[in-house]
């Protein structure tokens, strides 16, 4: 959902000139449409939370509860599978990952990078065995319509502050239009990581078709 400066001022309980000042200082993420500022509602929520500013929206968009949930294979096809992603540290790798994502033109990639880094500062998304699941705290932050999971194999393992202390070589990054799909994708990734065949393909950096076929086998009754 896109908000005007007036909407944002009302949600933050401040004057409109204060919102303009925050935008012009480079802090509050916004972009121009036909000469007018537009602000992503989820981005504003995340920004206000990080600044400890009270956010009081007058209305909350409802999420469709009966919409079909995506399979892991579908999400991987949409997000892409990438090999030999280079970077010397966590920040470098996440920056490279953001550059690989297939995102709509209106998405602010710099903001996404900062959101991913902020999530890592709260707690590492390294889940063990050389695998991490970097994701944003607010799944609607990008206001995307298509759910996806980006899978990256790193050129070299990097320190990720993982739970087991092992460096990370594989990244799964889910991007979702809402909380329901976000939790579903995290659940499907977790399920896949407990599957010996899928886990072996990850360790061997299997081909795209092999990984997608293995993911489809995990949801045999789901539509293509």
Backbone torsions as a table, in degrees:
resi	resn	phi	psi	omega
1	UNK	NA	131.8	179.2
2	UNK	-96.3	139.8	-179.2
3	UNK	-118.9	149.6	172.1
4	UNK	-86.0	172.7	176.5
5	UNK	-60.8	-38.6	178.8
6	UNK	-62.7	-43.5	177.9
7	UNK	-60.6	-45.4	-177.8
8	UNK	-64.6	-41.2	179.4
9	UNK	-61.6	-40.0	178.9
10	UNK	-66.8	-41.8	-179.3
11	UNK	-66.5	-33.4	-178.4
12	UNK	-93.8	-5.3	179.7
13	UNK	59.2	46.8	177.7
14	UNK	-134.3	171.5	177.4
15	UNK	-74.6	152.8	179.6
16	UNK	-60.5	-36.1	179.7
17	UNK	-64.4	-27.4	176.4
18	UNK	-68.6	-40.9	177.8
19	UNK	-63.0	-44.2	177.5
20	UNK	-59.0	-40.5	-179.8
21	UNK	-64.6	-41.8	179.1
22	UNK	-65.5	-37.5	177.8
23	UNK	-66.0	-47.8	-175.7
24	UNK	-70.1	-23.1	177.5
25	UNK	-77.3	-8.6	178.7
26	UNK	91.2	3.4	-176.4
27	UNK	-89.1	-46.6	-176.5
28	UNK	-89.0	120.1	-176.4
29	UNK	-71.0	125.6	179.0
30	UNK	-155.1	163.5	176.9
31	UNK	-144.1	160.3	-175.4
32	UNK	-94.9	137.2	173.1
33	UNK	-131.7	115.4	-178.9
34	UNK	53.3	40.6	176.4
35	UNK	81.2	-0.2	-179.9
36	UNK	-115.1	142.5	177.8
37	UNK	-72.5	139.8	171.5
38	UNK	-126.8	141.0	-174.5
39	UNK	-126.8	127.9	176.9
40	UNK	-69.7	126.6	-175.4
41	UNK	-59.3	-43.9	-179.8
42	UNK	-67.4	-38.3	177.2
43	UNK	-62.7	-41.4	179.5
44	UNK	-63.3	-41.2	178.2
45	UNK	-60.7	-47.5	179.7
46	UNK	-62.5	-43.1	-179.1
47	UNK	-63.5	-45.8	-179.6
48	UNK	-63.1	-39.6	178.6
49	UNK	-62.7	-43.5	-179.4
50	UNK	-64.9	-28.5	-179.8
51	UNK	-94.5	0.5	-178.2
52	UNK	59.2	40.3	176.3
53	UNK	-103.6	132.3	-178.3
54	UNK	-64.9	132.3	180.0
55	UNK	-116.8	117.7	-175.8
56	UNK	-127.0	78.8	179.7
57	UNK	-65.4	144.7	179.8
58	UNK	-79.9	-19.1	178.6
59	UNK	-149.0	148.3	-179.7
60	UNK	-117.5	120.8	-179.2
61	UNK	-64.7	136.8	179.8
62	UNK	-84.7	145.0	178.1
63	UNK	-96.9	135.4	178.3
64	UNK	-63.7	126.4	-174.9
65	UNK	-89.5	-19.1	-175.9
66	UNK	-107.1	6.0	179.1
67	UNK	-66.9	142.8	-179.6
68	UNK	-63.2	143.0	179.4
69	UNK	-90.7	142.1	-177.7
70	UNK	-74.5	149.0	172.2
71	UNK	-79.6	163.3	177.3
72	UNK	-64.0	-39.7	179.9
73	UNK	-61.2	-44.3	178.6
74	UNK	-61.4	-46.2	-178.2
75	UNK	-63.4	-37.4	177.9
76	UNK	-67.7	-38.5	177.2
77	UNK	-62.1	-40.1	-179.1
78	UNK	-72.7	-37.1	-175.9
79	UNK	-86.2	-26.9	178.5
80	UNK	92.1	151.6	176.5
81	UNK	-119.0	124.4	-172.9
82	UNK	-125.1	145.8	-176.9
83	UNK	-120.4	155.1	175.7
84	UNK	53.1	46.4	175.6
85	UNK	-76.7	122.9	-171.5
86	UNK	-99.0	149.6	176.4
87	UNK	172.8	145.6	-176.3
88	UNK	-89.1	-18.7	-177.3
89	UNK	-153.2	-178.4	-176.0
90	UNK	-60.2	-44.1	-178.9
91	UNK	-62.7	-44.4	178.4
92	UNK	-59.5	-44.6	-177.0
93	UNK	-66.1	-44.9	-179.8
94	UNK	-65.9	-34.9	176.3
95	UNK	-63.9	-42.5	178.0
96	UNK	-64.9	-41.0	179.7
97	UNK	-60.8	-46.4	179.8
98	UNK	-59.6	-36.5	178.9
99	UNK	-67.8	-24.3	-178.5
100	UNK	-86.8	-19.3	-174.8
101	UNK	-65.4	140.8	177.1
102	UNK	-89.6	92.3	-173.3
103	UNK	-115.2	153.6	174.4
104	UNK	-61.8	156.0	-176.3
105	UNK	-61.1	-29.0	-176.0
106	UNK	-76.5	-10.9	-176.2
107	UNK	-73.2	132.6	177.9
108	UNK	-86.8	103.4	-176.5
109	UNK	-67.5	-34.5	178.0
110	UNK	-63.2	-40.4	178.1
111	UNK	-65.3	-40.1	178.5
112	UNK	-60.8	-43.7	178.6
113	UNK	-59.1	-46.0	179.9
114	UNK	-63.8	-35.7	178.3
115	UNK	-66.9	-39.3	177.4
116	UNK	-66.2	-42.4	179.5
117	UNK	-65.9	-38.5	178.8
118	UNK	-63.9	-37.7	177.1
119	UNK	-64.9	-38.8	179.6
120	UNK	-68.0	-30.4	178.7
121	UNK	-69.2	-30.8	176.8
122	UNK	-68.7	-46.6	178.9
123	UNK	-169.8	137.3	-179.4
124	UNK	-61.1	143.1	176.0
125	UNK	-93.8	9.3	174.3
126	UNK	-69.7	117.7	-173.7
127	UNK	-98.3	-1.3	179.2
128	UNK	109.3	163.3	179.7
129	UNK	58.5	31.4	176.4
130	UNK	77.0	19.1	-176.7
131	UNK	-122.9	140.3	175.3
132	UNK	-133.3	153.8	-179.2
133	UNK	-124.0	65.5	-180.0
134	UNK	-62.2	131.8	180.0
135	UNK	-156.3	164.3	-179.6
136	UNK	-85.7	155.5	178.8
137	UNK	-66.3	-41.6	-179.4
138	UNK	-102.2	107.4	-174.3
139	UNK	-64.1	-19.0	-178.8
140	UNK	-92.2	10.1	-172.1
141	UNK	-60.0	-28.6	-176.8
142	UNK	-93.1	-12.5	-175.7
143	UNK	50.6	55.9	177.0
144	UNK	-100.0	155.7	-178.5
145	UNK	-96.1	-26.5	-174.0
146	UNK	-108.3	121.2	176.6
147	UNK	-69.4	147.0	-179.1
148	UNK	-154.8	160.2	171.9
149	UNK	-132.2	122.4	177.0
150	UNK	-96.5	126.2	178.7
151	UNK	-109.5	124.3	-179.6
152	UNK	-123.8	131.9	170.3
153	UNK	-101.4	124.7	-175.5
154	UNK	-82.3	150.4	178.0
155	UNK	-63.9	-36.0	178.0
156	UNK	-146.8	146.1	179.0
157	UNK	-61.6	146.4	177.5
158	UNK	-129.9	156.0	176.8
159	UNK	-68.7	130.9	-175.6
160	UNK	-132.2	8.5	-176.8
161	UNK	56.4	39.2	-177.3
162	UNK	-68.9	162.0	-177.2
163	UNK	-59.2	-37.6	-178.5
164	UNK	-94.1	3.6	178.0
165	UNK	79.1	-1.1	-178.6
166	UNK	-83.0	145.1	175.5
167	UNK	-65.6	157.1	-174.4
168	UNK	-101.7	138.5	178.6
169	UNK	-122.4	-16.5	-175.3
170	UNK	-130.1	132.1	178.6
171	UNK	-121.2	133.4	168.6
172	UNK	-114.1	122.8	178.9
173	UNK	-121.7	106.7	177.7
174	UNK	-84.9	139.7	174.5
175	UNK	-128.4	127.4	-171.0
176	UNK	-136.0	152.0	177.1
177	UNK	-77.8	-17.2	-179.7
178	UNK	-157.1	172.9	-175.5
179	UNK	-63.8	-41.6	-177.2
180	UNK	-57.8	-48.2	-179.4
181	UNK	-70.2	-37.2	178.6
182	UNK	-57.5	-49.7	-179.6
183	UNK	-65.9	-36.4	177.9
184	UNK	-62.7	-45.6	-179.2
185	UNK	-65.3	-40.8	176.8
186	UNK	-61.3	-38.4	178.4
187	UNK	-65.9	-42.4	-179.8
188	UNK	-67.7	-36.8	176.5
189	UNK	-64.4	-45.9	179.2
190	UNK	-59.2	-42.1	178.2
191	UNK	-62.8	-44.0	-179.4
192	UNK	-62.9	-35.7	-178.4
193	UNK	-71.6	-11.2	175.1
194	UNK	-96.7	-0.3	180.0
195	UNK	-91.5	119.7	-175.1
196	UNK	-56.7	-41.6	-178.5
197	UNK	-65.0	-46.9	-179.2
198	UNK	-65.3	-41.0	-179.6
199	UNK	-64.3	-38.3	178.7
200	UNK	-66.1	-38.5	177.3
201	UNK	-63.9	-37.3	176.5
202	UNK	-63.6	-44.8	-179.1
203	UNK	-62.4	-33.8	-178.5
204	UNK	-91.2	1.3	-175.0
205	UNK	51.6	57.1	-176.6
206	UNK	-60.4	163.2	179.9
207	UNK	-66.5	160.6	-179.5
208	UNK	-58.1	-46.7	-177.8
209	UNK	-64.0	-36.5	178.7
210	UNK	-65.4	-43.9	-179.2
211	UNK	-66.2	-41.3	179.3
212	UNK	-67.3	-39.7	177.4
213	UNK	-63.5	-42.3	179.6
214	UNK	-65.1	-37.1	178.1
215	UNK	-67.3	-37.9	179.1
216	UNK	-64.7	-35.4	179.4
217	UNK	-64.9	-22.2	179.3
218	UNK	-79.0	-15.8	178.2
219	UNK	-131.4	60.8	-173.0
220	UNK	-62.0	-26.6	-176.7
221	UNK	-96.8	0.9	-178.8
222	UNK	-83.8	149.2	178.3
223	UNK	-68.4	152.5	-179.7
224	UNK	-67.6	NA	NA
